[in-house]
Amino acid sequence: MPRTFAKKASTFLARDGIVLYDNPAAFLICAFKHDNALCEPDPGATAPRQYDCRPGCGNTVRTGSHARLLRERANELDQLASRAPDPVSKRLRVNANRLRETADIHDATAHPTEALT
């Protein structure tokens, strides 16, 4: 990442009043803009409801590291599924596949850092 990236990024974000919130449980960063939020923040809220992060929200930002963590979690779910009874096993595998699909979508649509500077 170029040295100037952090300065350019902070200037860009400050222009629109965007604040970044890391949400490790959802494997993403929220570039919070109240009007775009699907987490239904209270009127006047200046932060997202991180426990209510929803797929498809226009505020979400994923990095390659997030995609890697999604795949790691999917592998953990597969391991659990191999030891779980059938109904639970099936659900764990569905969730693992959903996480991999999210990571694959990220990889297919990601923009390199150089394109943002």
matplotlib code that plots the C-alpha trace (Angstrom):
import matplotlib.pyplot as plt

x = [0.0, 1.5, 2.4, 0.0, -3.0, -3.9, -3.9, -6.0, -8.4, -8.9, -9.4, -12.0, -13.9, -13.9, -15.4, -18.6, -18.5, -18.0, -16.6, -15.3, -16.3, -14.6, -17.0, -14.9, -18.0, -19.4, -16.0, -16.3, -15.8, -18.8, -18.3, -21.2, -23.6, -27.0, -29.0, -27.6, -27.7, -29.8, -29.2, -31.9, -30.0, -32.0, -32.7, -29.6, -27.4, -23.7, -22.8, -24.2, -25.9, -23.0, -24.9, -27.5, -25.2, -27.1, -25.9, -26.3, -25.9, -24.3, -22.0, -20.1, -16.4, -14.5, -10.8, -8.8, -8.1, -11.9, -12.3, -9.6, -11.2, -14.6, -13.0, -11.3, -14.6, -16.3, -13.6, -14.3, -18.0, -17.3, -15.2, -18.1, -20.5, -18.5, -19.2, -22.7, -26.0, -27.7, -30.1, -27.4, -24.7, -26.8, -27.3, -23.6, -22.7, -25.2, -23.6, -20.1, -21.1, -22.7, -19.4, -17.4, -19.8, -19.4, -15.6, -15.8, -18.0, -15.4, -12.6, -14.5, -15.4, -12.5, -10.6, -6.9, -5.6, -3.8, -7.1, -8.3, -5.3]
y = [0.0, 3.4, 5.8, 8.4, 6.0, 6.5, 10.3, 10.2, 7.7, 9.8, 13.0, 11.2, 9.8, 13.0, 14.8, 12.8, 12.4, 8.7, 6.8, 3.3, 0.6, -2.7, -5.6, -8.8, -10.9, -10.1, -10.2, -6.7, -3.0, -0.6, 2.7, 4.1, 6.4, 6.5, 6.8, 3.6, 1.4, -1.7, -2.3, 0.3, 2.6, 5.0, 8.4, 10.6, 7.6, 8.1, 4.5, 1.2, -1.5, -3.8, -6.8, -6.4, -6.2, -7.4, -8.8, -6.3, -3.2, -0.3, 0.5, -2.7, -2.9, -6.2, -6.7, -9.7, -10.5, -10.6, -13.0, -15.3, -15.2, -16.1, -19.2, -20.2, -19.9, -22.0, -24.7, -24.6, -25.1, -28.0, -29.7, -29.2, -30.5, -33.8, -34.5, -33.2, -35.1, -34.8, -31.8, -29.7, -30.9, -29.9, -26.4, -26.0, -27.0, -24.5, -21.7, -22.8, -22.6, -19.2, -17.9, -19.3, -17.8, -14.4, -14.7, -15.7, -12.7, -10.5, -11.9, -11.5, -7.9, -6.5, -3.4, -3.3, -0.6, 0.9, 1.6, 3.7, 6.0]
z = [0.0, -0.9, 1.9, 0.7, 0.8, 4.4, 4.0, 0.8, 2.4, 5.5, 3.5, 1.3, 4.2, 6.2, 3.2, 3.5, 7.3, 7.0, 10.0, 9.7, 12.1, 12.2, 12.6, 13.0, 13.8, 10.3, 8.6, 7.3, 7.9, 8.0, 6.2, 8.1, 6.3, 8.1, 4.9, 3.5, 6.6, 6.6, 10.3, 11.0, 13.3, 15.5, 14.0, 14.4, 15.2, 14.4, 14.5, 13.0, 15.0, 14.6, 16.0, 13.2, 10.1, 7.0, 3.7, 0.8, 2.9, 0.9, 3.9, 3.9, 2.9, 2.7, 2.3, 1.1, 4.8, 5.5, 2.5, 3.9, 7.4, 5.8, 4.3, 7.5, 9.4, 6.6, 7.1, 10.9, 10.3, 8.0, 10.7, 13.2, 10.6, 10.3, 14.0, 14.3, 13.9, 10.4, 10.9, 12.5, 10.1, 7.1, 8.5, 9.3, 5.8, 4.3, 6.4, 5.4, 1.7, 2.2, 3.8, 0.9, -1.6, 0.1, -0.1, -3.8, -4.6, -2.8, -4.8, -8.1, -7.5, -5.4, -6.5, -5.8, -3.5, -6.4, -8.1, -5.1, -5.0]

ax = plt.figure().add_subplot(projection="3d")
ax.plot(x, y, z, "-o")
ax.set_aspect("equal")
plt.show()
